[in-house]
Amino acid sequence: MFLPLLILSVCGELFVSFDKMLDPAPIGWPKTWVSNNVELSTNHEGESAFLTLYFSTSIDIPDSYATITIEGYSDSSYSVDISETLKGVMITATFDIDTLPAAGSYGPISLVISLVDGGSIIAASQSFATFSVTDPVPDSEILTVAWNADATKVVSEDTSLDFSFTITSDVERYDYFVIGLSDAFGFDDKKAEFTWADGSEYFNETSFEYDSDSNCVTVYGIVDPVYDSTLVTFTLSGFSNPRAKAAASSWSLTFYRFGTSTTVEIFAGTLSGNSLTAGAITFNSWTPTNDYIAKAEIVSGLLIFMDLEFTLAHDLVSGDYIEITFSSYVDLHYTSYTTDTEQAISEDSTGVLISGNAELDCEYDGDNDFLVTCIANDNFSGKVSITTLIYFGDGAPSITTIKSKNSDDNEIDTVGKSGEITYAVAWA
């Protein structure tokens, strides 16, 4: 009698053990330290959000699928691929959970891992975590950005900017703010330095970190909370001005609650580019190509090759260009070569133009008889040389303007009237 009962007991334990083997493995917190096992990209009502979970399992996971459902959030489930991972190693899974609903608490989150989407479950947690949604993102307030009084406004040169705003929301201990930099300005964090003016009692002990991928500066280490309306003004160095005179640039500054995805206060502003100054082109010479003819010997009615040389203050990149405008007292289209082989000239409107720089493709402008345009076919810096066949007419010939511009037609460098010629013999 005892033996059959023993056999039944052993068989029962085996069935229970086998049944447990078929259960999904548990999912828990990762062994690697994380501040939270659930993280939202933003937790504000009405915003598109990504939900990131950090977890590990007690079994090795092959390439598989992680799927979540969120109680009270929506009827949808959300899935992502996860890569092969050994047991106990942290797994990070980020889910696109669409637009966040009304403020409140949501969950628990049910998390399951299956070999194929919708297939057999190999690991699971029915109550992995919960999360909260807060009020909509606050409206942006005024951020004032200006060049520091001692800073240069010349294109491409190193400069410093002043930022000013008024905090009207409560800022708690350890909250931080992020400055969204304009892409029009360069930034070198090795040259950067904060100088605090208004509100310095709250921010003098802060540190900062630059994220080149997002082009933003994070300022952290606020020790004392700010509960009253407070004007904050600081100067930040390390910038380089836009490489060309441009329109307004956009800037932002956002306070975040420490340890959360909550936006406390947003500031936004623009910096007008009207104050930017173009670089100064150095005019070198405008002289006869023939060394036996002196510039002082030029007379009206003369047809002669002339060499123009000048030096740019700032580099060009491919697609940038130079505009050279001659005065109306010269004729750039008086003659041209008959053929390239004979090098003889004939009276027509083509003109002769030779670029002395392989990186610059120079041509006459079809709509302006006095304009030469040189387009950079590669990066270029330094001295520009061009040769033109010129007929000197009445008046006092000169180069009216030389300007370099970017591909958006914004000015980089410039020089005004240059190289004026006084005829040896007046026009008869």
C-alpha positions as CSV (number, residue, x, y, z in Angstrom):
1,M,0.0,0.0,0.0
2,F,2.9,2.4,0.8
3,L,4.7,1.8,-2.5
4,P,1.8,2.9,-4.8
5,L,1.4,6.1,-2.7
6,L,5.1,6.8,-2.9
7,I,5.0,6.4,-6.7
8,L,2.0,8.7,-7.0
9,S,3.7,11.3,-4.8
10,V,7.0,11.3,-6.9
11,C,5.0,11.5,-10.2
12,G,3.1,14.5,-8.9
13,E,6.2,16.3,-8.0
14,L,7.7,15.6,-11.4
15,F,4.6,17.0,-13.1
16,V,4.8,20.1,-11.0
17,S,8.5,20.6,-11.8
18,F,7.8,20.0,-15.5
19,D,4.9,22.5,-15.5
20,K,7.2,25.1,-13.9
21,M,9.8,24.4,-16.6
22,L,7.2,25.4,-19.2
23,D,6.4,28.8,-17.5
24,P,8.0,31.9,-18.9
25,A,11.2,33.0,-17.2
26,P,10.8,36.0,-14.9
27,I,11.8,39.5,-16.0
28,G,13.3,41.8,-13.4
29,W,15.5,44.9,-12.7
30,P,18.9,44.7,-14.4
31,K,21.9,44.0,-12.3
32,T,23.5,47.1,-13.9
33,W,22.6,50.2,-11.9
34,V,19.9,52.4,-13.4
35,S,18.1,55.3,-11.8
36,N,14.7,53.9,-13.0
37,N,13.6,50.9,-14.9
38,V,11.2,52.9,-17.0
39,E,12.0,56.2,-18.7
40,L,9.9,58.4,-20.9
41,S,11.4,60.7,-23.5
42,T,8.8,63.3,-22.3
43,N,6.0,62.9,-19.8
44,H,3.9,65.8,-21.0
45,E,0.3,65.4,-22.1
46,G,-0.2,65.7,-25.9
47,E,3.5,65.0,-26.7
48,S,4.8,62.2,-28.9
49,A,6.8,59.9,-26.6
50,F,9.2,56.9,-26.5
51,L,9.1,54.6,-23.5
52,T,12.4,52.9,-22.6
53,L,12.5,49.8,-20.3
54,Y,15.7,48.5,-18.6
55,F,15.5,44.8,-17.5
56,S,17.2,41.5,-17.4
57,T,16.1,37.8,-17.4
58,S,17.2,34.6,-15.7
59,I,17.7,32.8,-19.0
60,D,19.7,33.5,-22.2
61,I,17.6,35.4,-24.7
62,P,18.0,34.8,-28.5
63,D,17.1,37.4,-31.1
64,S,13.4,37.9,-30.2
65,Y,10.6,40.4,-29.7
66,A,9.6,42.4,-26.7
67,T,6.0,43.4,-26.4
68,I,4.2,45.7,-23.9
69,T,0.7,46.5,-23.0
70,I,-0.2,49.4,-20.7
71,E,-3.3,49.2,-18.6
72,G,-5.5,52.2,-18.9
73,Y,-3.3,53.7,-21.6
74,S,-4.7,52.3,-24.9
75,D,-5.9,49.0,-26.3
76,S,-2.8,48.7,-28.5
77,S,0.3,46.7,-27.8
78,Y,3.8,47.9,-28.7
79,S,6.7,45.7,-30.0
80,V,10.4,46.0,-30.8
81,D,13.2,43.7,-31.8
82,I,15.8,42.8,-29.2
83,S,19.1,41.2,-29.8
84,E,20.6,38.0,-28.3
85,T,21.5,38.7,-24.7
86,L,22.9,36.5,-22.0
87,K,21.0,35.9,-18.7
88,G,21.5,38.7,-16.2
89,V,22.8,41.2,-18.7
90,M,20.8,44.4,-19.0
91,I,18.4,44.7,-22.0
92,T,17.3,48.1,-23.2
93,A,14.1,48.2,-25.2
94,T,12.6,51.5,-26.5
95,F,9.0,51.6,-27.7
96,D,7.2,54.3,-29.7
97,I,4.0,54.7,-27.7
98,D,2.5,57.5,-29.8
99,T,0.9,60.6,-28.2
100,L,0.6,60.8,-24.4
101,P,-3.0,61.0,-23.1
102,A,-4.4,63.1,-20.4
103,A,-2.3,63.7,-17.2
104,G,-2.5,60.8,-14.8
105,S,-0.9,57.5,-13.8
106,Y,-0.7,54.6,-16.3
107,G,0.1,50.9,-15.8
108,P,1.1,48.4,-14.8
109,I,3.1,47.6,-17.9
110,S,2.9,44.0,-19.0
111,L,6.2,43.0,-20.6
112,V,6.6,39.7,-22.5
113,I,9.4,38.3,-24.7
114,S,8.6,35.9,-27.5
115,L,10.7,34.2,-30.2
116,V,8.4,35.5,-32.9
117,D,6.0,38.4,-32.8
118,G,2.9,37.0,-31.2
119,G,4.5,33.6,-30.6
120,S,5.3,31.5,-27.5
121,I,6.4,33.6,-24.5
122,I,9.8,32.7,-23.1
123,A,10.0,35.5,-20.4
124,A,7.4,37.8,-18.9
125,S,6.5,40.3,-16.2
126,Q,2.8,41.1,-15.8
127,S,3.5,44.1,-13.6
128,F,6.9,45.5,-14.6
129,A,6.4,49.2,-13.9
130,T,4.0,52.2,-14.0
131,F,4.5,55.8,-15.1
132,S,2.8,59.2,-14.9
133,V,1.9,61.8,-17.5
134,T,1.9,65.4,-16.4
135,D,0.4,68.6,-17.7
136,P,1.1,69.9,-21.3
137,V,4.5,71.4,-22.0
138,P,4.4,75.1,-20.9
139,D,4.4,77.9,-23.5
140,S,7.8,79.4,-24.3
141,E,8.8,82.7,-22.8
142,I,11.2,85.4,-24.0
143,L,14.9,84.6,-24.3
144,T,17.1,87.6,-25.3
145,V,20.4,86.8,-27.1
146,A,22.9,89.5,-28.1
147,W,26.6,89.9,-28.9
148,N,28.6,90.9,-25.8
149,A,29.6,94.5,-25.8
150,D,33.3,93.6,-26.1
151,A,32.7,90.8,-28.7
152,T,33.5,91.0,-32.5
153,K,30.6,90.7,-35.0
154,V,32.9,89.9,-38.0
155,V,31.9,86.7,-39.8
156,S,33.7,83.5,-38.7
157,E,35.6,85.2,-35.9
158,D,35.5,84.0,-32.3
159,T,32.9,85.8,-30.2
160,S,30.9,85.8,-27.0
161,L,27.1,86.1,-26.6
162,D,24.9,87.4,-23.8
163,F,21.8,85.5,-22.7
164,S,19.0,86.9,-20.6
165,F,15.6,85.6,-19.3
166,T,13.3,85.7,-16.3
167,I,12.5,82.6,-14.4
168,T,8.8,82.6,-13.3
169,S,8.4,78.9,-12.4
170,D,9.7,77.1,-9.4
171,V,13.2,75.6,-10.0
172,E,14.2,73.0,-7.5
173,R,17.6,71.9,-6.1
174,Y,19.5,69.9,-8.8
175,D,17.2,70.9,-11.6
176,Y,19.2,71.8,-14.8
177,F,18.8,73.7,-18.0
178,V,19.8,73.0,-21.6
179,I,20.8,75.7,-24.1
180,G,19.8,74.8,-27.7
181,L,22.6,76.5,-29.8
182,S,21.9,77.9,-33.3
183,D,23.5,75.8,-36.1
184,A,24.5,79.1,-37.7
185,F,27.2,79.6,-35.0
186,G,30.2,77.4,-34.3
187,F,31.0,76.4,-30.8
188,D,34.2,75.1,-29.2
189,D,33.6,73.9,-25.6
190,K,37.4,74.0,-24.9
191,K,37.2,77.8,-25.3
192,A,33.8,78.2,-23.5
193,E,33.4,80.0,-20.3
194,F,30.3,81.2,-18.4
195,T,30.3,84.7,-16.8
196,W,27.3,85.2,-14.6
197,A,25.7,88.6,-14.0
198,D,22.1,88.7,-12.8
199,G,21.0,85.7,-10.8
200,S,24.6,84.7,-10.1
201,E,23.8,83.6,-6.5
202,Y,21.9,80.6,-7.9
203,F,24.3,79.6,-10.7
204,N,27.9,80.4,-9.7
205,E,28.6,76.8,-8.7
206,T,27.2,75.2,-11.8
207,S,29.1,73.2,-14.4
208,F,28.3,72.5,-18.0
209,E,28.7,69.8,-20.7
210,Y,28.5,70.2,-24.5
211,D,26.7,67.6,-26.6
212,S,28.0,68.0,-30.2
213,D,25.5,65.6,-31.7
214,S,22.5,67.6,-30.4
215,N,24.5,70.9,-30.5
216,C,23.4,71.9,-27.0
217,V,25.0,72.9,-23.7
218,T,23.6,71.4,-20.4
219,V,24.1,73.4,-17.3
220,Y,23.8,71.5,-14.0
221,G,24.5,71.8,-10.4
222,I,21.9,74.2,-9.2
223,V,22.2,73.9,-5.4
224,D,19.7,76.5,-4.2
225,P,16.0,76.4,-5.4
226,V,14.6,79.4,-7.2
227,Y,11.1,80.2,-6.0
228,D,10.7,83.9,-6.9
229,S,10.6,85.6,-10.2
230,T,14.3,86.0,-11.0
231,L,16.2,87.7,-13.8
232,V,19.1,85.7,-15.1
233,T,21.9,87.1,-17.4
234,F,25.1,85.4,-18.4
235,T,27.8,85.6,-21.0
236,L,29.0,82.5,-22.8
237,S,32.2,82.5,-24.8
238,G,33.5,79.8,-27.2
239,F,31.3,80.8,-30.2
240,S,32.4,81.6,-33.7
241,N,30.2,83.9,-35.8
242,P,28.4,82.5,-38.8
243,R,30.7,82.3,-41.9
244,A,28.5,84.7,-43.8
245,K,26.1,87.5,-43.1
246,A,22.7,85.9,-42.6
247,A,19.3,86.4,-41.3
248,A,18.2,85.7,-37.7
249,S,19.4,82.7,-35.8
250,S,17.2,80.7,-33.4
251,W,18.1,79.8,-29.8
252,S,16.3,78.1,-26.9
253,L,16.8,77.5,-23.2
254,T,14.8,74.8,-21.3
255,F,14.7,74.0,-17.6
256,Y,14.1,70.3,-16.7
257,R,13.3,68.6,-13.4
258,F,16.1,66.5,-12.1
259,G,15.5,62.7,-12.5
260,T,12.4,63.1,-14.6
261,S,11.4,64.0,-18.2
262,T,9.4,67.0,-17.0
263,T,9.9,70.4,-18.7
264,V,9.8,73.1,-16.0
265,E,10.1,76.3,-18.2
266,I,11.0,77.1,-21.8
267,F,12.6,80.2,-23.3
268,A,13.1,80.9,-27.0
269,G,14.5,83.8,-28.9
270,T,16.3,85.0,-32.0
271,L,19.5,86.9,-32.8
272,S,19.3,89.2,-35.8
273,G,22.1,88.9,-38.3
274,N,21.9,92.5,-39.4
275,S,24.8,93.4,-37.1
276,L,27.2,90.9,-38.6
277,T,30.1,92.5,-40.5
278,A,31.7,91.0,-43.6
279,G,35.4,90.3,-43.6
280,A,37.8,92.8,-45.3
281,I,39.2,91.7,-48.7
282,T,42.7,93.0,-49.2
283,F,43.1,94.6,-52.6
284,N,46.6,93.9,-53.9
285,S,46.9,95.2,-57.4
286,W,45.3,95.9,-60.8
287,T,48.1,96.3,-63.3
288,P,48.9,95.6,-67.0
289,T,49.9,92.0,-67.7
290,N,52.7,93.3,-69.9
291,D,55.5,94.3,-67.5
292,Y,56.8,96.8,-70.1
293,I,53.6,98.9,-69.6
294,A,53.4,100.8,-66.4
295,K,50.0,101.5,-64.8
296,A,50.8,105.2,-64.9
297,E,51.1,105.0,-68.7
298,I,47.6,103.8,-69.4
299,V,45.6,106.1,-71.6
300,S,42.0,106.2,-72.6
301,G,41.3,104.2,-75.8
302,L,43.9,101.6,-74.9
303,L,43.1,97.9,-75.3
304,I,45.2,95.8,-73.0
305,F,45.3,92.7,-70.8
306,M,45.0,93.6,-67.0
307,D,45.9,91.4,-64.0
308,L,43.7,91.7,-60.9
309,E,44.9,90.3,-57.6
310,F,43.2,90.4,-54.1
311,T,43.3,88.3,-51.0
312,L,40.2,86.9,-49.2
313,A,39.9,87.3,-45.5
314,H,37.9,84.0,-45.0
315,D,38.0,80.6,-46.8
316,L,35.5,79.5,-49.4
317,V,33.9,76.1,-49.7
318,S,32.7,74.5,-52.9
319,G,29.7,76.4,-54.2
320,D,30.7,79.8,-52.7
321,Y,31.5,82.5,-55.2
322,I,33.1,85.9,-55.8
323,E,31.5,88.8,-57.5
324,I,33.9,91.4,-59.1
325,T,32.2,94.5,-60.4
326,F,34.2,96.8,-62.7
327,S,33.3,100.5,-63.2
328,S,31.4,101.6,-66.3
329,Y,34.5,103.3,-67.7
330,V,35.9,99.9,-69.0
331,D,34.6,97.6,-71.7
332,L,35.1,93.9,-70.8
333,H,33.4,92.8,-74.0
334,Y,35.1,95.0,-76.6
335,T,37.1,92.1,-78.2
336,S,37.7,88.4,-78.1
337,Y,40.0,85.8,-79.6
338,T,39.3,84.7,-83.1
339,T,40.3,81.2,-82.3
340,D,42.1,79.6,-79.4
341,T,44.9,78.4,-81.7
342,E,45.6,81.8,-83.5
343,Q,45.2,83.9,-80.3
344,A,44.1,86.7,-82.6
345,I,41.4,89.2,-81.5
346,S,38.3,90.3,-83.2
347,E,35.6,92.8,-82.3
348,D,32.7,90.9,-80.7
349,S,31.0,90.7,-77.3
350,T,32.5,87.6,-75.9
351,G,35.5,89.1,-74.1
352,V,38.6,87.4,-72.7
353,L,38.7,86.1,-69.1
354,I,41.4,83.9,-67.5
355,S,41.3,82.5,-64.0
356,G,44.6,82.2,-62.2
357,N,43.2,79.7,-59.7
358,A,42.3,76.1,-60.5
359,E,39.7,76.1,-57.7
360,L,37.8,79.0,-59.2
361,D,35.7,78.9,-62.3
362,C,35.4,82.5,-63.6
363,E,32.9,83.8,-66.2
364,Y,31.3,87.0,-67.3
365,D,27.7,87.6,-66.1
366,G,25.2,87.5,-68.9
367,D,23.0,90.3,-67.4
368,N,25.7,92.7,-66.3
369,D,28.4,93.8,-68.7
370,F,30.7,94.9,-65.8
371,L,30.4,91.8,-63.6
372,V,32.7,88.8,-63.3
373,T,31.6,85.8,-61.2
374,C,34.1,83.2,-59.9
375,I,32.5,80.0,-58.4
376,A,34.6,77.8,-56.1
377,N,34.7,74.2,-57.4
378,D,36.7,73.2,-54.3
379,N,37.7,74.6,-50.9
380,F,39.7,77.8,-51.5
381,S,41.6,80.4,-49.4
382,G,44.1,83.2,-50.0
383,K,45.0,85.1,-53.1
384,V,42.7,85.4,-56.2
385,S,44.1,86.2,-59.6
386,I,42.2,86.9,-62.8
387,T,43.2,88.4,-66.2
388,T,40.8,90.3,-68.5
389,L,41.2,92.0,-71.8
390,I,40.0,95.5,-71.2
391,Y,39.2,98.5,-73.4
392,F,39.6,101.7,-71.4
393,G,37.0,104.3,-72.1
394,D,36.1,107.7,-70.7
395,G,36.3,108.6,-67.0
396,A,38.4,107.1,-64.1
397,P,38.4,103.3,-64.3
398,S,38.4,101.3,-61.1
399,I,37.2,98.1,-59.5
400,T,33.8,99.1,-58.0
401,T,33.3,96.3,-55.5
402,I,34.6,92.8,-54.8
403,K,32.4,90.5,-52.7
404,S,32.6,86.8,-51.7
405,K,29.3,85.1,-50.9
406,N,28.1,81.7,-49.8
407,S,25.7,79.5,-51.9
408,D,22.7,81.2,-50.2
409,D,24.0,84.6,-51.5
410,N,25.0,85.9,-48.1
411,E,28.1,88.0,-48.0
412,I,31.3,86.7,-46.5
413,D,34.0,89.2,-47.4
414,T,33.9,92.6,-49.2
415,V,36.0,95.6,-50.4
416,G,34.8,98.8,-52.0
417,K,36.2,101.0,-54.7
418,S,39.8,99.9,-55.4
419,G,42.6,100.3,-57.9
420,E,41.4,103.6,-59.5
421,I,43.4,104.5,-62.6
422,T,44.4,108.1,-63.6
423,Y,45.0,108.3,-67.3
424,A,48.3,109.5,-68.5
425,V,46.6,111.4,-71.3
426,A,43.0,112.8,-70.9
427,W,40.3,111.6,-73.3
428,A,40.3,113.8,-76.4
